[in-house]
Amino acid sequence: MIATKTYSTFIVAILLNICSKYVRSFSPTYNRPSFSISLRYAGTLTELSSVATSFKEATIPTIDEQLDERFEHARFFMSSIIERALIEQETDTVDPHELLSRLDLSWKEREIAEIALKSNDSIINVPTLSKTECHQLRTFIEKQMKDDGIDDTDGCPDYQINVSEQKLQRIIGKEGVARLLETPQKLEGETMASPDKFRRIGIFLRMYRADARPWMPFHIDGNRWTVNVALRSDSEFEGGRLLALHDGKLQRILREEGDATCHRGSVVHGVSAIGRGTRYSLIMFVHAKDER
């Protein structure tokens, strides 16, 4: 009897999710209000603001028409609230606690993610790489990118190039890499050891495009800190915003070319669906050397 009720509840949940998606597909054009977020910028609070923009639901099918079938499958099984945040860009109306409750996290991961959601000092956004360095990395990505990898976050094509620290130094120089390695110290302030105490456990370059990898689902990282660098300004593509559960809200972090967003690994984050244009990023995972 209990099994029958559980199965019935599961079927009803799926039907409600499909119905809600069907209804939203006929939503008219709507205007998105202005918003601002607070991030600790090298020890001080900085307001990052956006102007109100007009967003048409009609732009979403242009993403669908180009989707790899594995992403189509992933979207079909998304819960409604995750789809609203990632695909429909409704970051200002999504309840962050409900969103967190719908993510596939372990008990321990959920616990640290809730702490990060309540905190206001787990993310900074700092100008780090020059336009020339960003251009060099974009050129490398365009020449080397292949679609033969699978991301363990969602089982979909990753469009990712793994690079060593030495390889990164050859592309942008030692000074550029040194600036990247300073960002965790800027986040943690005086309590943080010098960069030579860090243990780098992963560096990779990633490309987002509607016909490639269109979004990144919400997740947390297993490392102590993550450095995420925008290799192109957000104004040069549609969608593709870095999202994070932080300071009690679902934050949309606006970035210029060369900005490095450093956050603790416990912060739930993702990338919203991209429409027109191409988004490039550099990701560096960092641990302290005394951590396992």
C-alpha positions as CSV (number, residue, x, y, z in Angstrom):
1,M,0.0,0.0,0.0
2,I,2.8,2.4,0.9
3,A,4.7,1.6,-2.3
4,T,1.5,2.3,-4.3
5,K,1.0,5.7,-2.7
6,T,4.7,6.6,-3.2
7,Y,4.5,5.6,-6.9
8,S,1.3,7.6,-7.4
9,T,2.8,10.7,-5.8
10,F,5.8,10.3,-8.1
11,I,3.6,10.2,-11.2
12,V,1.5,13.2,-10.0
13,A,4.7,15.2,-9.4
14,I,6.0,14.5,-13.0
15,L,2.6,15.4,-14.5
16,L,2.5,18.7,-12.5
17,N,6.0,19.5,-13.6
18,I,5.1,18.9,-17.3
19,C,1.9,21.0,-17.0
20,S,3.8,23.9,-15.4
21,K,6.3,23.9,-18.2
22,Y,3.5,23.8,-20.8
23,V,1.7,26.8,-19.2
24,R,5.0,28.8,-19.0
25,S,5.7,28.2,-22.7
26,F,2.9,30.6,-23.5
27,S,4.0,33.4,-21.2
28,P,4.1,36.8,-22.8
29,T,7.0,39.1,-23.0
30,Y,7.9,40.6,-19.6
31,N,10.2,43.2,-18.2
32,R,12.9,42.2,-15.8
33,P,13.5,44.7,-12.9
34,S,16.8,46.2,-11.8
35,F,18.7,44.4,-9.1
36,S,22.0,44.7,-7.2
37,I,24.1,42.3,-5.2
38,S,26.7,42.8,-2.6
39,L,30.1,41.0,-2.8
40,R,33.1,41.4,-0.6
41,Y,35.7,42.9,-2.9
42,A,39.2,42.4,-1.5
43,G,37.9,43.1,2.0
44,T,35.3,45.7,1.2
45,L,31.6,45.5,0.1
46,T,31.0,46.3,-3.5
47,E,27.6,46.7,-5.2
48,L,27.3,45.1,-8.6
49,S,24.2,46.3,-10.4
50,S,22.4,45.7,-13.7
51,V,19.9,47.8,-15.5
52,A,16.4,46.5,-16.3
53,T,16.3,44.4,-19.4
54,S,13.5,43.0,-21.6
55,F,13.5,39.3,-22.0
56,K,11.2,37.4,-24.4
57,E,10.2,33.8,-23.7
58,A,10.3,33.4,-27.5
59,T,14.1,33.5,-27.3
60,I,14.1,30.2,-25.4
61,P,13.1,28.0,-28.4
62,T,16.2,29.3,-30.3
63,I,18.2,27.5,-27.6
64,D,16.0,24.4,-27.9
65,E,16.4,24.1,-31.7
66,Q,20.2,23.8,-31.3
67,L,20.3,21.6,-28.2
68,D,22.3,18.3,-28.1
69,E,19.7,15.6,-27.3
70,R,21.5,14.9,-24.0
71,F,20.7,18.4,-22.8
72,E,17.2,18.1,-24.1
73,H,16.9,15.0,-21.9
74,A,18.4,16.8,-18.9
75,R,16.0,19.7,-19.3
76,F,12.9,17.5,-19.5
77,F,13.7,16.0,-16.1
78,M,14.6,19.3,-14.4
79,S,12.4,20.3,-11.6
80,S,10.3,23.4,-12.3
81,I,12.2,25.8,-10.0
82,I,15.6,24.7,-11.4
83,E,14.3,25.3,-15.0
84,R,13.0,28.7,-14.0
85,A,16.5,29.7,-12.7
86,L,18.7,28.1,-15.4
87,I,16.7,28.2,-18.6
88,E,14.1,31.0,-18.1
89,Q,16.5,33.3,-16.2
90,E,14.0,34.1,-13.4
91,T,16.6,34.6,-10.8
92,D,14.8,37.4,-9.0
93,T,11.6,35.3,-8.3
94,V,13.2,32.0,-7.3
95,D,13.1,31.1,-3.6
96,P,16.8,30.1,-2.8
97,H,15.9,27.7,0.0
98,E,13.4,25.9,-2.2
99,L,15.9,25.7,-5.0
100,L,18.5,24.3,-2.6
101,S,16.0,21.6,-1.4
102,R,15.5,20.4,-5.0
103,L,19.2,19.8,-5.7
104,D,20.7,16.3,-5.7
105,L,23.1,16.8,-2.8
106,S,24.3,14.5,0.0
107,W,23.3,15.4,3.6
108,K,26.8,16.9,4.2
109,E,26.8,18.8,1.0
110,R,23.4,20.3,1.7
111,E,24.6,21.3,5.2
112,I,27.6,23.3,4.0
113,A,25.6,24.7,1.1
114,E,23.0,26.1,3.5
115,I,25.8,27.7,5.5
116,A,27.2,29.3,2.3
117,L,23.7,30.6,1.4
118,K,23.4,32.4,4.7
119,S,26.9,33.9,4.5
120,N,27.9,37.2,2.9
121,D,31.6,36.6,2.7
122,S,32.0,33.5,0.6
123,I,32.5,35.2,-2.8
124,I,34.5,38.0,-4.3
125,N,34.8,39.3,-7.8
126,V,38.0,41.0,-8.8
127,P,39.6,42.2,-12.1
128,T,42.5,39.8,-12.6
129,L,43.4,39.1,-16.3
130,S,44.1,41.7,-19.0
131,K,42.2,41.8,-22.3
132,T,45.3,40.5,-24.0
133,E,45.5,37.5,-21.7
134,C,41.8,36.8,-22.2
135,H,42.2,37.0,-26.0
136,Q,45.1,34.6,-25.8
137,L,43.0,32.1,-23.9
138,R,40.0,32.4,-26.2
139,T,42.2,31.8,-29.2
140,F,43.7,28.7,-27.5
141,I,40.1,27.4,-26.8
142,E,38.9,27.9,-30.3
143,K,41.9,26.0,-31.7
144,Q,41.9,23.2,-29.2
145,M,38.3,22.6,-28.2
146,K,36.8,19.2,-28.8
147,D,33.4,17.7,-27.8
148,D,34.6,14.3,-26.8
149,G,34.5,14.7,-23.0
150,I,31.6,14.1,-20.6
151,D,31.1,16.2,-17.5
152,D,30.5,14.3,-14.3
153,T,28.1,17.0,-13.0
154,D,25.3,16.1,-15.5
155,G,26.6,13.4,-17.8
156,C,26.5,15.8,-20.8
157,P,29.3,17.0,-23.2
158,D,31.7,19.2,-21.2
159,Y,33.4,21.3,-23.9
160,Q,36.4,21.6,-21.6
161,I,40.1,21.6,-22.1
162,N,42.3,20.6,-19.1
163,V,45.6,22.4,-18.8
164,S,48.5,22.2,-16.5
165,E,49.9,25.2,-14.6
166,Q,52.9,25.1,-16.8
167,K,50.8,25.1,-19.9
168,L,48.8,28.1,-18.6
169,Q,52.0,30.0,-17.9
170,R,53.0,29.4,-21.6
171,I,49.7,30.9,-22.8
172,I,49.4,34.0,-20.5
173,G,52.8,34.2,-18.7
174,K,53.8,33.6,-15.1
175,E,52.5,37.0,-13.9
176,G,49.0,36.2,-15.1
177,V,49.0,32.8,-13.3
178,A,50.4,34.5,-10.2
179,R,47.5,36.9,-10.1
180,L,45.0,34.1,-10.4
181,L,46.6,32.3,-7.5
182,E,46.3,35.4,-5.3
183,T,42.5,35.5,-5.4
184,P,41.8,32.9,-2.7
185,Q,44.0,35.0,-0.3
186,K,41.9,38.1,-1.3
187,L,38.8,36.2,-0.4
188,E,40.0,35.0,3.0
189,G,42.0,38.1,3.9
190,E,44.7,37.9,6.6
191,T,43.6,34.5,7.8
192,M,44.8,33.0,4.5
193,A,48.4,31.7,3.9
194,S,50.4,33.0,1.0
195,P,49.8,31.5,-2.5
196,D,52.8,29.1,-2.2
197,K,50.8,27.2,0.4
198,F,48.2,26.3,-2.1
199,R,47.8,23.0,-3.8
200,R,46.3,23.4,-7.3
201,I,44.2,20.3,-8.1
202,G,42.7,21.3,-11.5
203,I,42.8,24.0,-14.2
204,F,40.5,23.9,-17.3
205,L,39.1,26.1,-20.0
206,R,35.4,25.9,-20.9
207,M,33.2,27.1,-23.8
208,Y,29.4,27.7,-23.6
209,R,27.3,28.0,-26.7
210,A,23.6,27.2,-27.6
211,D,24.7,24.3,-29.9
212,A,27.5,23.1,-27.5
213,R,27.2,23.3,-23.7
214,P,24.3,25.7,-23.2
215,W,24.3,25.8,-19.3
216,M,25.9,24.3,-16.2
217,P,23.5,22.8,-13.6
218,F,23.7,23.9,-10.0
219,H,26.3,22.1,-7.9
220,I,29.0,22.5,-5.3
221,D,32.7,21.9,-5.7
222,G,34.7,19.4,-3.7
223,N,37.7,21.7,-3.4
224,R,38.4,24.5,-0.9
225,W,38.2,27.4,-3.4
226,T,37.2,27.9,-7.0
227,V,38.5,30.7,-9.2
228,N,36.2,31.3,-12.2
229,V,37.5,33.8,-14.8
230,A,35.3,35.5,-17.4
231,L,37.3,35.5,-20.6
232,R,34.6,37.6,-22.3
233,S,32.3,40.4,-20.9
234,D,28.8,39.3,-20.1
235,S,27.5,42.0,-22.4
236,E,28.9,40.1,-25.4
237,F,26.5,37.2,-25.2
238,E,22.9,36.5,-24.3
239,G,22.2,34.7,-21.0
240,G,25.2,32.6,-19.7
241,R,25.3,34.3,-16.3
242,L,27.2,32.9,-13.4
243,L,24.6,32.2,-10.6
244,A,25.2,31.5,-6.9
245,L,23.3,30.9,-3.7
246,H,24.8,33.4,-1.4
247,D,23.8,36.1,1.0
248,G,20.3,34.7,1.3
249,K,19.5,35.0,-2.4
250,L,20.0,33.5,-5.8
251,Q,22.6,35.9,-7.1
252,R,23.4,36.7,-10.7
253,I,27.1,37.8,-10.7
254,L,27.7,40.3,-13.5
255,R,31.3,40.2,-14.9
256,E,33.5,42.1,-17.2
257,E,36.3,40.5,-19.3
258,G,39.1,39.4,-17.1
259,D,37.1,39.4,-13.8
260,A,37.9,36.5,-11.5
261,T,35.1,35.3,-9.3
262,C,36.6,33.4,-6.3
263,H,34.2,31.5,-4.1
264,R,34.4,28.7,-1.5
265,G,33.7,25.3,-2.8
266,S,30.6,25.1,-0.5
267,V,28.8,27.7,-2.6
268,V,26.1,26.3,-4.8
269,H,26.6,27.8,-8.3
270,G,25.7,27.2,-12.0
271,V,25.6,29.0,-15.3
272,S,22.3,30.0,-16.9
273,A,21.4,29.0,-20.5
274,I,23.1,30.9,-23.2
275,G,21.3,32.1,-26.3
276,R,23.3,34.1,-28.8
277,G,27.1,34.4,-28.7
278,T,29.8,32.3,-27.0
279,R,30.9,32.4,-23.4
280,Y,34.5,31.5,-22.5
281,S,35.8,30.8,-19.0
282,L,38.9,29.6,-17.1
283,I,38.3,27.5,-13.9
284,M,40.9,26.8,-11.3
285,F,40.3,24.5,-8.3
286,V,42.4,25.1,-5.3
287,H,43.1,23.4,-1.9
288,A,45.4,24.4,0.9
289,K,48.5,22.1,0.9
290,D,47.7,20.8,4.4
291,E,44.2,19.5,3.3
292,R,43.5,16.1,1.8
